[in-house]
Amino acid sequence: MSSLSVETLAADAVEPITSAGNAQLGIAVLAGIAVIVLLITTFKLHAFLALTIGSLALGAFAGAPLDKVITSFTAGLGSTVAGVGVLIALGAILGKLLADSGGADQIVDTILARASGRAMPWAMVLIASVIGLPLFFEVGIVLLIPVVLLVAKRGNYSLMRIGIPALAGLSVMHGLIPPHPGPLVAIDSIGANLGVTLALGVVVAVPTVIIAGPLFSKYAARWVDIPAPETMVPQRTSDDLKKRPSFGATVATVLLPVVMMLGKALVDIVVDDPTNTVQRVADVVGSPLIALLAAVLVGLFTLGRAAGFAKDRLSSTVEKSLAPIAGVLMIVGAGGGFKQTLVDSGVGQMILDISKDWSIPALLLAWLIAVAIRLATGSATVATISAAGLAAPLAADMSTAHAALLVLAIGAGSVFFSHVNDAGFWLVKEYFGMSVGQTLKTWSVMETIISVVGLGFVLLLSLVL
């Protein structure tokens, strides 16, 4: 964690915008979260508005002057969007290029052509994990569902045996691996090192996705044995294209930002000298902005031009990729505003005061906070953002590795037991043609396995790092 972040948190804790005691602050936090949950679940209000109103409610219950609450909220919103907004936009552009050019279909078709029988669930988790790196969860589902349904139907496979591994791959990427919005915001809030978080996230993600995907799918297929619903198979993007990118070029483009960011993390560990020229170059090249920008620029040629897109089509693809993320950006920004209101109210210091006498490890405490908010709101992103704001002070004395593990613990908690207040729950239910009960026994259990197993590996890593 950078010294600037620690000093900032310390300053916020010393000079809060309210003089309320711990008891009143605790009630204010619960009230603020309750307002957000009520507005999202009961009144179906958009998460951006709910987070905004919840922040104001938190300040009011804490007895803080309204003008200071507004200042805290807007400052948090601005800094969050400034920190991760461009990265989310670049990730959306890369994802749109991957989808529209047929690159995603090329990855899918190539891997499926070389897999069969018992290898098919493993092929599906590999496909979902690779495609899920630059894509939002919902976009990944829309891309993969046709493949899941076609494979299940043509190969006479159980829908759950094929579908669960694909969903697990997408969900693990969404919860644990940047540049997805949740992990990015948590990294920014906690002040963790992105490269180290990415590297440790991969270490945690691999065994987690294996257990929650191919292994769990054996049991899910026994619990819910249903055929693939033919009415839910949409036309694939690449079916209308005369040509599409090669498999190698597509995979290289998708993995380029990951390799660049991991390279920076490796140089930081090996060199560990801020004045060294190699490390300074690596810090620039491996920064998330440059890494994702490089992938987008490369993708314009390896994906767009390879699919025969002219300049106008490329421009249109980029333009269309940005409109759908407006809602995501505003939710993430409002979440940052809520987080800053928490910090400026002195909630961080309150948590430190309360938890210092507890025997609960900081990583487990952060996970429990994320789980509680996830169960209440149904949103993994809201859970990650809110939990990161509450748990940020816990990272003040942590090493770089443990700060990264704190981010991963929050990410794992944010996907715990998706149920009826989660949009993803209904998306999976409708696409797979399942009942609510069947969705709970498969999708919801899978999400819980990801959360618990992910936490387990985070705690194991904390013992050796």
FIMAR-376792 format. One line per 3 residues: number of its first residue (from 1); for each residue x negated, y negated, z of C-alpha. Coordinates in nm, 3 decimals, m for minus. Example, Ala and Ser with C-alpha at 12.3 -4.5 7.8 and 13.67 -1.06 7.14 Angstrom:
BEGIN
1> m1.230/0.450/0.780 ~ m1.367/0.106/0.714
***
This chain:
BEGIN
1> 0.000/0.000/0.000 ~ m0.134/m0.341/m0.092 ~ m0.233/m0.579/0.189
4> m0.002/m0.842/0.041 ~ 0.301/m0.616/0.086 ~ 0.207/m0.538/0.445
7> 0.158/m0.905/0.528 ~ 0.486/m0.995/0.363 ~ 0.674/m0.731/0.561
10> 0.507/m0.843/0.881 ~ 0.599/m1.205/0.816 ~ 0.957/m1.106/0.745
13> 0.970/m0.908/1.067 ~ 0.828/m1.196/1.276 ~ 1.052/m1.468/1.134
16> 1.389/m1.313/1.048 ~ 1.675/m1.526/0.922 ~ 1.879/m1.433/1.230
19> 1.806/m1.404/1.601 ~ 2.045/m1.113/1.649 ~ 1.934/m0.829/1.875
22> 1.880/m0.471/1.764 ~ 2.234/m0.366/1.860 ~ 2.397/m0.641/1.655
25> 2.161/m0.577/1.363 ~ 2.241/m0.206/1.374 ~ 2.612/m0.282/1.360
28> 2.550/m0.532/1.077 ~ 2.364/m0.271/0.871 ~ 2.639/m0.013/0.919
31> 2.903/m0.273/0.837 ~ 2.719/m0.389/0.525 ~ 2.678/m0.033/0.397
34> 3.041/0.044/0.488 ~ 3.157/m0.255/0.283 ~ 2.954/m0.133/m0.017
37> 3.088/0.223/0.017 ~ 3.447/0.104/0.057 ~ 3.430/m0.127/m0.244
40> 3.273/0.138/m0.468 ~ 3.480/0.439/m0.360 ~ 3.821/0.298/m0.266
43> 3.850/m0.018/m0.476 ~ 3.640/0.117/m0.767 ~ 3.446/m0.210/m0.780
46> 3.131/m0.221/m0.993 ~ 2.819/m0.143/m0.789 ~ 2.666/m0.483/m0.875
49> 2.958/m0.670/m0.718 ~ 2.976/m0.426/m0.426 ~ 2.606/m0.471/m0.345
52> 2.636/m0.849/m0.371 ~ 2.936/m0.864/m0.138 ~ 2.777/m0.608/0.095
55> 2.464/m0.823/0.125 ~ 2.672/m1.125/0.222 ~ 2.869/m0.912/0.469
58> 2.547/m0.783/0.624 ~ 2.421/m1.138/0.678 ~ 2.755/m1.250/0.821
61> 2.775/m0.961/1.069 ~ 2.413/m1.028/1.169 ~ 2.501/m1.390/1.245
64> 2.262/m1.533/0.984 ~ 2.329/m1.872/0.818 ~ 2.501/m1.813/0.484
67> 2.258/m2.031/0.290 ~ 1.964/m1.823/0.412 ~ 2.146/m1.500/0.325
70> 2.208/m1.627/m0.027 ~ 1.843/m1.729/m0.060 ~ 1.726/m1.385/0.057
73> 1.962/m1.204/m0.179 ~ 1.874/m1.410/m0.487 ~ 1.501/m1.389/m0.410
76> 1.525/m1.011/m0.377 ~ 1.728/m0.980/m0.696 ~ 1.480/m1.193/m0.888
79> 1.168/m1.017/m0.764 ~ 1.318/m0.673/m0.830 ~ 1.421/m0.753/m1.185
82> 1.084/m0.917/m1.243 ~ 0.909/m0.607/m1.112 ~ 1.100/m0.332/m1.291
85> 1.333/m0.500/m1.542 ~ 1.085/m0.499/m1.831 ~ 0.992/m0.137/m1.758
88> 1.355/m0.026/m1.766 ~ 1.401/m0.212/m2.096 ~ 1.094/m0.051/m2.252
91> 1.205/0.291/m2.130 ~ 1.548/0.235/m2.287 ~ 1.391/0.139/m2.622
94> 1.170/0.449/m2.622 ~ 1.468/0.668/m2.533 ~ 1.680/0.520/m2.811
97> 1.402/0.573/m3.064 ~ 1.368/0.931/m2.947 ~ 1.741/0.995/m2.985
100> 1.816/0.809/m3.311 ~ 1.510/0.934/m3.500 ~ 1.593/1.296/m3.432
103> 1.277/1.333/m3.224 ~ 1.474/1.477/m2.932 ~ 1.641/1.729/m3.162
106> 1.302/1.821/m3.309 ~ 1.167/1.903/m2.960 ~ 1.477/2.107/m2.884
109> 1.482/2.301/m3.211 ~ 1.110/2.378/m3.205 ~ 1.112/2.516/m2.852
112> 1.434/2.712/m2.902 ~ 1.297/2.869/m3.221 ~ 1.016/3.021/m3.016
115> 1.219/3.128/m2.715 ~ 1.472/3.403/m2.671 ~ 1.623/3.634/m2.413
118> 1.484/3.590/m2.065 ~ 1.263/3.300/m2.177 ~ 1.562/3.086/m2.275
121> 1.635/2.934/m1.928 ~ 1.266/2.843/m1.899 ~ 1.276/2.689/m2.246
124> 1.580/2.482/m2.145 ~ 1.412/2.346/m1.831 ~ 1.103/2.258/m2.035
127> 1.312/2.077/m2.297 ~ 1.507/1.882/m2.033 ~ 1.193/1.786/m1.843
130> 1.013/1.654/m2.152 ~ 1.316/1.472/m2.289 ~ 1.410/1.349/m1.942
133> 1.084/1.158/m1.893 ~ 1.183/0.844/m2.088 ~ 1.563/0.880/m2.077
136> 1.827/0.782/m1.825 ~ 2.011/1.080/m1.676 ~ 2.340/1.011/m1.853
139> 2.167/0.970/m2.192 ~ 1.975/1.293/m2.136 ~ 2.299/1.480/m2.064
142> 2.461/1.349/m2.382 ~ 2.156/1.461/m2.582 ~ 2.124/1.803/m2.424
145> 2.486/1.914/m2.382 ~ 2.533/2.000/m2.754 ~ 2.217/2.211/m2.740
148> 2.324/2.386/m2.419 ~ 2.667/2.468/m2.562 ~ 2.530/2.587/m2.898
151> 2.262/2.806/m2.741 ~ 2.511/2.958/m2.497 ~ 2.762/3.028/m2.773
154> 2.529/3.159/m3.047 ~ 2.307/3.359/m2.816 ~ 2.599/3.490/m2.608
157> 2.437/3.355/m2.290 ~ 2.613/3.256/m1.971 ~ 2.680/2.881/m1.984
160> 2.543/2.838/m1.631 ~ 2.229/3.040/m1.711 ~ 2.145/2.788/m1.984
163> 2.305/2.473/m1.846 ~ 2.173/2.470/m1.488 ~ 1.803/2.471/m1.593
166> 1.868/2.181/m1.833 ~ 2.053/1.981/m1.567 ~ 1.782/2.056/m1.310
169> 1.510/1.928/m1.544 ~ 1.697/1.603/m1.603 ~ 1.788/1.551/m1.238
172> 1.437/1.612/m1.105 ~ 1.293/1.363/m1.355 ~ 1.563/1.112/m1.258
175> 1.501/1.137/m0.885 ~ 1.125/1.181/m0.860 ~ 0.938/1.061/m1.167
178> 0.884/0.701/m1.281 ~ 0.962/0.521/m1.511 ~ 1.318/0.601/m1.401
181> 1.481/0.302/m1.225 ~ 1.516/0.458/m0.878 ~ 1.152/0.567/m0.832
184> 1.028/0.240/m0.988 ~ 1.226/0.027/m0.743 ~ 1.119/0.242/m0.448
187> 0.754/0.209/m0.553 ~ 0.797/m0.168/m0.580 ~ 0.976/m0.197/m0.243
190> 0.733/0.020/m0.051 ~ 0.423/m0.107/m0.230 ~ 0.313/0.242/m0.331
193> 0.062/0.313/m0.608 ~ 0.251/0.406/m0.924 ~ m0.018/0.635/m1.064
196> m0.056/0.828/m0.740 ~ 0.323/0.851/m0.701 ~ 0.352/0.981/m1.057
199> 0.078/1.241/m1.003 ~ 0.223/1.364/m0.673 ~ 0.573/1.347/m0.821
202> 0.468/1.593/m1.092 ~ 0.317/1.825/m0.826 ~ 0.648/1.820/m0.635
205> 0.868/1.831/m0.945 ~ 0.724/2.145/m1.106 ~ 0.804/2.399/m0.830
208> 1.125/2.215/m0.742 ~ 1.265/2.235/m1.095 ~ 1.167/2.603/m1.123
211> 1.356/2.693/m0.804 ~ 1.661/2.473/m0.873 ~ 1.668/2.557/m1.246
214> 1.584/2.901/m1.385 ~ 1.585/3.079/m1.047 ~ 1.909/2.930/m0.909
217> 2.083/2.969/m1.247 ~ 2.086/3.348/m1.195 ~ 2.316/3.303/m0.897
220> 2.516/3.018/m1.052 ~ 2.593/3.240/m1.351 ~ 2.735/3.504/m1.116
223> 2.946/3.255/m0.922 ~ 3.086/3.078/m1.228 ~ 3.112/3.284/m1.545
226> 3.277/3.067/m1.812 ~ 3.238/3.039/m2.190 ~ 3.107/2.728/m2.363
229> 3.400/2.494/m2.444 ~ 3.395/2.454/m2.824 ~ 3.579/2.121/m2.817
232> 3.289/1.951/m2.636 ~ 3.024/2.004/m2.905 ~ 2.960/1.664/m3.071
235> 2.765/1.608/m3.392 ~ 2.391/1.574/m3.345 ~ 2.218/1.250/m3.447
238> 1.964/1.419/m3.672 ~ 2.230/1.600/m3.876 ~ 2.271/1.281/m4.083
241> 1.896/1.224/m4.134 ~ 1.700/1.338/m4.439 ~ 1.385/1.381/m4.231
244> 1.272/1.351/m3.873 ~ 0.945/1.322/m3.674 ~ 0.716/1.620/m3.625
247> 0.717/1.809/m3.296 ~ 0.356/1.719/m3.212 ~ 0.398/1.349/m3.282
250> 0.719/1.333/m3.080 ~ 0.576/1.507/m2.774 ~ 0.258/1.296/m2.792
253> 0.465/0.977/m2.801 ~ 0.682/1.079/m2.505 ~ 0.381/1.183/m2.295
256> 0.161/0.885/m2.390 ~ 0.269/0.653/m2.104 ~ 0.245/0.939/m1.853
259> m0.110/1.020/m1.963 ~ m0.211/0.652/m1.950 ~ m0.071/0.603/m1.598
262> m0.220/0.929/m1.471 ~ m0.554/0.829/m1.625 ~ m0.550/0.508/m1.422
265> m0.475/0.703/m1.103 ~ m0.765/0.940/m1.175 ~ m1.008/0.653/m1.236
268> m0.891/0.484/m0.915 ~ m0.972/0.800/m0.719 ~ m1.306/0.877/m0.887
271> m1.449/0.525/m0.923 ~ m1.279/0.339/m0.636 ~ m1.457/0.010/m0.713
274> m1.237/m0.286/m0.814 ~ m1.538/m0.464/m0.968 ~ m1.631/m0.169/m1.191
277> m1.565/m0.237/m1.560 ~ m1.422/0.110/m1.621 ~ m1.174/0.072/m1.337
280> m1.073/m0.277/m1.447 ~ m1.003/m0.150/m1.800 ~ m0.813/0.150/m1.660
283> m0.607/m0.080/m1.436 ~ m0.491/m0.272/m1.743 ~ m0.445/0.021/m1.981
286> m0.276/0.234/m1.715 ~ m0.039/m0.033/m1.586 ~ 0.324/0.073/m1.643
289> 0.395/m0.232/m1.860 ~ 0.107/m0.164/m2.100 ~ 0.163/0.214/m2.096
292> 0.532/0.188/m2.186 ~ 0.473/m0.094/m2.433 ~ 0.208/0.116/m2.607
295> 0.447/0.411/m2.625 ~ 0.721/0.192/m2.776 ~ 0.486/0.043/m3.038
298> 0.350/0.387/m3.126 ~ 0.705/0.523/m3.131 ~ 0.811/0.268/m3.393
301> 0.577/0.450/m3.632 ~ 0.566/0.810/m3.505 ~ 0.942/0.825/m3.448
304> 1.116/0.546/m3.640 ~ 0.909/0.533/m3.958 ~ 0.871/0.912/m3.957
307> 1.251/0.937/m3.973 ~ 1.255/0.700/m4.270 ~ 1.379/0.396/m4.079
310> 1.322/0.064/m4.258 ~ 1.242/m0.255/m4.067 ~ 1.608/m0.349/m4.036
313> 1.700/m0.008/m3.894 ~ 1.415/m0.024/m3.643 ~ 1.523/m0.371/m3.533
316> 1.882/m0.253/m3.497 ~ 1.776/0.050/m3.292 ~ 1.578/m0.167/m3.051
319> 1.866/m0.414/m3.020 ~ 2.123/m0.141/m2.952 ~ 1.902/0.015/m2.686
322> 1.909/m0.295/m2.467 ~ 2.284/m0.358/m2.440 ~ 2.373/m0.043/m2.240
325> 2.110/m0.112/m1.972 ~ 2.255/m0.449/m1.870 ~ 2.466/m0.278/m1.603
328> 2.171/m0.074/m1.480 ~ 1.954/m0.386/m1.453 ~ 2.217/m0.576/m1.257
331> 2.276/m0.285/m1.016 ~ 1.903/m0.246/m0.962 ~ 1.867/m0.622/m0.914
334> 2.155/m0.642/m0.667 ~ 2.007/m0.345/m0.484 ~ 1.684/m0.540/m0.456
337> 1.880/m0.835/m0.321 ~ 2.045/m0.610/m0.062 ~ 1.704/m0.470/0.031
340> 1.558/m0.820/0.078 ~ 1.855/m0.921/0.292 ~ 1.785/m0.617/0.510
343> 1.418/m0.710/0.540 ~ 1.476/m1.080/0.605 ~ 1.736/m1.000/0.870
346> 1.471/m0.816/1.068 ~ 1.619/m0.470/1.006 ~ 1.277/m0.331/0.920
349> 1.139/m0.428/1.259 ~ 1.452/m0.291/1.422 ~ 1.393/0.049/1.260
352> 1.031/0.043/1.374 ~ 1.140/m0.044/1.729 ~ 1.402/0.230/1.738
355> 1.205/0.505/1.561 ~ 0.870/0.459/1.741 ~ 0.992/0.676/2.029
358> 1.148/0.938/1.803 ~ 0.977/1.262/1.715 ~ 1.120/1.255/1.359
361> 0.846/1.215/1.097 ~ 0.873/0.901/0.884 ~ 0.912/1.105/0.565
364> 1.206/1.301/0.710 ~ 1.365/0.981/0.845 ~ 1.345/0.817/0.501
367> 1.498/1.127/0.341 ~ 1.786/1.130/0.592 ~ 1.859/0.761/0.526
370> 1.871/0.826/0.149 ~ 2.093/1.133/0.199 ~ 2.342/0.936/0.410
373> 2.373/0.658/0.153 ~ 2.391/0.908/m0.137 ~ 2.676/1.100/0.027
376> 2.860/0.777/0.099 ~ 2.820/0.593/m0.233 ~ 2.764/0.875/m0.482
379> 2.490/0.677/m0.656 ~ 2.133/0.807/m0.657 ~ 2.005/0.465/m0.765
382> 2.191/0.278/m0.489 ~ 2.070/0.536/m0.235 ~ 1.709/0.500/m0.349
385> 1.713/0.120/m0.350 ~ 1.886/0.086/m0.011 ~ 1.679/0.355/0.157
388> 1.356/0.205/0.021 ~ 1.448/m0.130/0.173 ~ 1.524/0.028/0.511
391> 1.219/0.255/0.512 ~ 0.962/0.010/0.370 ~ 0.823/m0.095/0.712
394> 0.742/0.270/0.785 ~ 0.476/0.255/0.511 ~ 0.281/m0.032/0.671
397> 0.020/0.196/0.829 ~ 0.035/0.474/0.572 ~ m0.241/0.582/0.335
400> m0.193/0.548/m0.040 ~ m0.098/0.914/m0.071 ~ 0.153/0.905/0.216
403> 0.316/0.586/0.083 ~ 0.366/0.771/m0.246 ~ 0.512/1.069/m0.057
406> 0.752/0.829/0.119 ~ 0.881/0.724/m0.224 ~ 0.925/1.090/m0.322
409> 1.104/1.172/0.004 ~ 1.352/0.893/m0.068 ~ 1.390/1.013/m0.428
412> 1.460/1.366/m0.309 ~ 1.720/1.243/m0.063 ~ 1.891/1.033/m0.330
415> 2.011/1.338/m0.526 ~ 2.151/1.533/m0.230 ~ 2.490/1.705/m0.287
418> 2.654/1.519/m0.573 ~ 3.031/1.531/m0.523 ~ 3.352/1.359/m0.632
421> 3.228/1.001/m0.578 ~ 2.940/1.053/m0.825 ~ 2.992/0.975/m1.195
424> 2.742/1.248/m1.282 ~ 2.967/1.504/m1.110 ~ 3.257/1.427/m1.343
427> 3.031/1.405/m1.648 ~ 2.903/1.759/m1.589 ~ 3.249/1.889/m1.500
430> 3.411/1.762/m1.819 ~ 3.128/1.857/m2.055 ~ 3.110/2.212/m1.919
433> 3.486/2.251/m1.888 ~ 3.472/2.348/m1.518 ~ 3.714/2.296/m1.230
436> 3.619/2.081/m0.931 ~ 3.549/2.393/m0.726 ~ 3.327/2.543/m0.996
439> 3.135/2.218/m1.029 ~ 3.077/2.209/m0.654 ~ 2.945/2.567/m0.654
442> 2.702/2.502/m0.938 ~ 2.607/2.140/m1.003 ~ 2.649/2.018/m0.643
445> 2.456/2.312/m0.498 ~ 2.181/2.263/m0.758 ~ 2.144/1.897/m0.661
448> 2.121/1.995/m0.294 ~ 1.852/2.253/m0.370 ~ 1.651/1.988/m0.557
451> 1.682/1.753/m0.260 ~ 1.589/2.004/0.011 ~ 1.316/2.183/m0.185
454> 1.172/1.850/m0.296 ~ 1.155/1.734/0.065 ~ 0.992/2.061/0.164
457> 0.710/2.019/m0.085 ~ 0.668/1.652/0.014 ~ 0.626/1.755/0.378
460> 0.379/2.030/0.279 ~ 0.171/1.780/0.082 ~ 0.174/1.540/0.378
463> m0.001/1.808/0.585 ~ m0.294/1.840/0.344 ~ m0.333/1.481/0.219
***
